[in-house]
């Protein structure tokens, strides 16, 4: 199907002179699940803003879906979830926020209503649909923002910390919705523990704003020196089995660790 995003030589400097991105070149193929990890302040959120068309890079180019086009021309195919849900919720009610994307794309009223009902049920928002967003708790806002970006079924999801303020139960529901998305997913996060559950490829943004690594999940997340050198904590299970098992056998998730331990007791 070809690439959905091709970025060449992206550099971004803020007005105070801070360089947030440094010569980033990356291609994202259709259907890929990519995690972008980096320490706080590394530039990963700036990369999301640039790839999502919300910030113009100081240098470099981004092409979408194999064409030279600005992000505005493909806005209906990009679902950008910002880290702060208050940046995403702007309508009078939660229902209107979730309906906004489908309405802008011309989805029928019936289809939009069904989509809202489905996401509200999945994310525990049914009793909150007619409430103003400013009256929601932090976790409720996060769930409403996730529902809003999923509602119009974009071809590419660019998600910054979608689990940030939600409890464990709703984290699992969001995880299921994201992994069930039929398009491309990019997850931007400083936390590596959720990465194996979503992604099959990982980009590490170094503390200088460049790409320090790009590879399969296992190769990157078991390279503890790489992670620590870039201000990242290795996954908890990797730390637990570090130095005990060969890299190819190290569990990346709690379920893998549980299975390994059960095998050892048989």
MOLIN-V422930 format. One record per residue. RES is the residue in three letters. SS is DSSP state (hx for helix, st for strand, lp for the rest). OMEGA is omega in degrees with one decimal (* if undefined). Layout:
res:RES ss:SS omega:OMEGA
res:RES ss:SS omega:OMEGA
//
This chain:
res:UNK ss:lp omega:176.0
res:UNK ss:lp omega:-177.4
res:UNK ss:st omega:173.6
res:UNK ss:st omega:177.0
res:UNK ss:st omega:173.2
res:UNK ss:st omega:-179.9
res:UNK ss:st omega:-178.4
res:UNK ss:st omega:171.5
res:UNK ss:st omega:-177.7
res:UNK ss:st omega:172.1
res:UNK ss:st omega:176.5
res:UNK ss:st omega:176.2
res:UNK ss:st omega:176.3
res:UNK ss:lp omega:-176.3
res:UNK ss:lp omega:180.0
res:UNK ss:lp omega:178.1
res:UNK ss:lp omega:178.9
res:UNK ss:lp omega:175.8
res:UNK ss:st omega:-176.8
res:UNK ss:st omega:177.0
res:UNK ss:st omega:-176.9
res:UNK ss:st omega:172.6
res:UNK ss:st omega:-178.6
res:UNK ss:st omega:175.2
res:UNK ss:st omega:-177.3
res:UNK ss:st omega:175.9
res:UNK ss:st omega:178.6
res:UNK ss:st omega:-178.2
res:UNK ss:st omega:178.3
res:UNK ss:lp omega:176.8
res:UNK ss:lp omega:179.6
res:UNK ss:lp omega:170.9
res:UNK ss:st omega:-172.7
res:UNK ss:st omega:172.8
res:UNK ss:st omega:175.3
res:UNK ss:st omega:-176.4
res:UNK ss:st omega:179.5
res:UNK ss:lp omega:178.2
res:UNK ss:lp omega:174.8
res:UNK ss:lp omega:-179.0
res:UNK ss:lp omega:-177.9
res:UNK ss:lp omega:-178.3
res:UNK ss:lp omega:-177.9
res:UNK ss:hx omega:178.1
res:UNK ss:hx omega:174.9
res:UNK ss:hx omega:177.1
res:UNK ss:hx omega:176.7
res:UNK ss:hx omega:-179.0
res:UNK ss:hx omega:179.4
res:UNK ss:hx omega:-179.8
res:UNK ss:hx omega:178.4
res:UNK ss:lp omega:176.4
res:UNK ss:lp omega:-178.4
res:UNK ss:lp omega:177.4
res:UNK ss:lp omega:176.8
res:UNK ss:lp omega:177.4
res:UNK ss:lp omega:175.6
res:UNK ss:lp omega:177.6
res:UNK ss:st omega:178.9
res:UNK ss:st omega:-176.5
res:UNK ss:st omega:173.8
res:UNK ss:st omega:174.5
res:UNK ss:st omega:-178.0
res:UNK ss:st omega:174.6
res:UNK ss:lp omega:175.5
res:UNK ss:lp omega:-178.8
res:UNK ss:st omega:172.9
res:UNK ss:lp omega:-177.4
res:UNK ss:lp omega:176.5
res:UNK ss:lp omega:-175.0
res:UNK ss:hx omega:-179.1
res:UNK ss:hx omega:-178.6
res:UNK ss:hx omega:-179.2
res:UNK ss:hx omega:-175.4
res:UNK ss:hx omega:-177.4
res:UNK ss:hx omega:179.9
res:UNK ss:hx omega:179.4
res:UNK ss:st omega:176.2
res:UNK ss:st omega:-174.2
res:UNK ss:st omega:175.8
res:UNK ss:st omega:-179.6
res:UNK ss:lp omega:-175.7
res:UNK ss:lp omega:-179.8
res:UNK ss:lp omega:-178.1
res:UNK ss:hx omega:178.0
res:UNK ss:hx omega:177.2
res:UNK ss:hx omega:-174.0
res:UNK ss:lp omega:-175.9
res:UNK ss:lp omega:-173.0
res:UNK ss:lp omega:-178.9
res:UNK ss:lp omega:-175.5
res:UNK ss:lp omega:-180.0
res:UNK ss:lp omega:176.0
res:UNK ss:hx omega:179.1
res:UNK ss:hx omega:-179.1
res:UNK ss:hx omega:177.6
res:UNK ss:hx omega:-179.0
res:UNK ss:hx omega:-179.4
res:UNK ss:hx omega:-170.5
res:UNK ss:hx omega:-178.3
res:UNK ss:hx omega:177.1
res:UNK ss:hx omega:179.9
res:UNK ss:hx omega:-179.8
res:UNK ss:hx omega:-178.6
res:UNK ss:lp omega:176.8
res:UNK ss:lp omega:176.9
res:UNK ss:lp omega:-178.4
res:UNK ss:lp omega:-179.4
res:UNK ss:hx omega:-179.0
res:UNK ss:hx omega:-179.5
res:UNK ss:hx omega:179.6
res:UNK ss:hx omega:179.3
res:UNK ss:hx omega:178.8
res:UNK ss:hx omega:-179.4
res:UNK ss:hx omega:178.1
res:UNK ss:hx omega:-178.4
res:UNK ss:hx omega:-179.4
res:UNK ss:hx omega:-177.4
res:UNK ss:hx omega:177.8
res:UNK ss:hx omega:178.5
res:UNK ss:hx omega:-178.5
res:UNK ss:hx omega:-171.9
res:UNK ss:lp omega:174.8
res:UNK ss:lp omega:-176.1
res:UNK ss:lp omega:-173.0
res:UNK ss:hx omega:-178.3
res:UNK ss:hx omega:-175.8
res:UNK ss:hx omega:-171.0
res:UNK ss:lp omega:-178.3
res:UNK ss:lp omega:179.5
res:UNK ss:lp omega:174.6
res:UNK ss:lp omega:-179.1
res:UNK ss:hx omega:-176.9
res:UNK ss:hx omega:178.7
res:UNK ss:hx omega:179.4
res:UNK ss:lp omega:171.8
res:UNK ss:lp omega:179.8
res:UNK ss:hx omega:179.3
res:UNK ss:hx omega:178.3
res:UNK ss:hx omega:176.3
res:UNK ss:hx omega:179.8
res:UNK ss:hx omega:-179.9
res:UNK ss:hx omega:178.9
res:UNK ss:hx omega:179.4
res:UNK ss:hx omega:177.2
res:UNK ss:hx omega:178.7
res:UNK ss:hx omega:-178.4
res:UNK ss:hx omega:-177.2
res:UNK ss:hx omega:177.6
res:UNK ss:hx omega:-169.6
res:UNK ss:hx omega:-176.4
res:UNK ss:lp omega:172.5
res:UNK ss:lp omega:-178.7
res:UNK ss:lp omega:179.0
res:UNK ss:lp omega:-178.2
res:UNK ss:st omega:173.4
res:UNK ss:st omega:173.6
res:UNK ss:st omega:-168.0
res:UNK ss:st omega:176.7
res:UNK ss:st omega:176.3
res:UNK ss:lp omega:-177.8
res:UNK ss:lp omega:-178.1
res:UNK ss:lp omega:-168.0
res:UNK ss:lp omega:-170.8
res:UNK ss:lp omega:-174.4
res:UNK ss:lp omega:178.9
res:UNK ss:lp omega:-171.2
res:UNK ss:hx omega:-178.0
res:UNK ss:hx omega:-179.7
res:UNK ss:hx omega:173.7
res:UNK ss:hx omega:-179.7
res:UNK ss:hx omega:179.0
res:UNK ss:hx omega:176.9
res:UNK ss:hx omega:178.8
res:UNK ss:hx omega:179.5
res:UNK ss:hx omega:179.7
res:UNK ss:hx omega:-178.8
res:UNK ss:hx omega:-179.7
res:UNK ss:hx omega:177.8
res:UNK ss:lp omega:179.5
res:UNK ss:lp omega:-173.8
res:UNK ss:lp omega:-178.6
res:UNK ss:lp omega:-179.7
res:UNK ss:st omega:179.7
res:UNK ss:st omega:169.4
res:UNK ss:st omega:179.7
res:UNK ss:st omega:179.7
res:UNK ss:st omega:-173.7
res:UNK ss:st omega:171.8
res:UNK ss:lp omega:-177.2
res:UNK ss:lp omega:-173.3
res:UNK ss:lp omega:-170.8
res:UNK ss:lp omega:179.8
res:UNK ss:lp omega:-172.2
res:UNK ss:hx omega:-177.9
res:UNK ss:hx omega:-178.9
res:UNK ss:hx omega:-176.3
res:UNK ss:hx omega:-165.7
res:UNK ss:lp omega:169.6
res:UNK ss:lp omega:178.7
res:UNK ss:st omega:-178.0
res:UNK ss:st omega:168.8
res:UNK ss:st omega:175.2
res:UNK ss:st omega:175.3
res:UNK ss:st omega:-179.4
res:UNK ss:lp omega:-176.5
res:UNK ss:lp omega:174.2
res:UNK ss:lp omega:177.7
res:UNK ss:lp omega:177.2
res:UNK ss:lp omega:176.5
res:UNK ss:st omega:-176.9
res:UNK ss:st omega:179.6
res:UNK ss:st omega:178.7
res:UNK ss:st omega:-177.1
res:UNK ss:st omega:177.9
res:UNK ss:st omega:-175.5
res:UNK ss:hx omega:-176.1
res:UNK ss:hx omega:-178.5
res:UNK ss:hx omega:-176.0
res:UNK ss:hx omega:-172.8
res:UNK ss:hx omega:175.1
res:UNK ss:lp omega:176.0
res:UNK ss:lp omega:-172.7
res:UNK ss:hx omega:178.3
res:UNK ss:hx omega:177.7
res:UNK ss:hx omega:-177.8
res:UNK ss:hx omega:-177.5
res:UNK ss:hx omega:178.7
res:UNK ss:hx omega:-179.1
res:UNK ss:lp omega:173.1
res:UNK ss:lp omega:-177.5
res:UNK ss:lp omega:175.4
res:UNK ss:lp omega:176.0
res:UNK ss:lp omega:177.7
res:UNK ss:lp omega:-176.5
res:UNK ss:hx omega:-179.0
res:UNK ss:hx omega:177.9
res:UNK ss:hx omega:177.1
res:UNK ss:hx omega:-177.6
res:UNK ss:hx omega:-174.9
res:UNK ss:hx omega:-178.6
res:UNK ss:lp omega:179.2
res:UNK ss:lp omega:-179.5
res:UNK ss:lp omega:-178.3
res:UNK ss:lp omega:171.6
res:UNK ss:lp omega:-176.9
res:UNK ss:hx omega:-177.2
res:UNK ss:hx omega:-176.9
res:UNK ss:hx omega:-176.6
res:UNK ss:lp omega:177.1
res:UNK ss:lp omega:178.2
res:UNK ss:lp omega:-177.9
res:UNK ss:lp omega:178.4
res:UNK ss:hx omega:-179.3
res:UNK ss:hx omega:176.9
res:UNK ss:hx omega:179.1
res:UNK ss:hx omega:179.3
res:UNK ss:hx omega:179.8
res:UNK ss:hx omega:179.4
res:UNK ss:hx omega:-178.4
res:UNK ss:hx omega:177.0
res:UNK ss:hx omega:178.1
res:UNK ss:hx omega:-177.0
res:UNK ss:hx omega:-178.0
res:UNK ss:hx omega:-179.1
res:UNK ss:lp omega:*
//
